[in-house]
Amino acid sequence: MTTVTQMKCACEPCLCIVSLENAVKKDDQYYCSEACAEGHKTMKGCGHGGCGC
């Protein structure tokens, strides 16, 4: 049995890999930041350099 502890941020253009322990969870999806979780409605980018969002 494999336990997943990290996964790609659920924000489509974002390339960040997020720890499930530290992720922002919204609608059963995991995001690397509040900006990604809110769909970048009020915040641009996630703050991580070179991620693509």
Secondary structure, DSSP 8 states (H G I E B T S, - for coil): -----EEE-SSTT---EEETTT-EEETTEEESSHHHHTTTSS--S-SSTT---
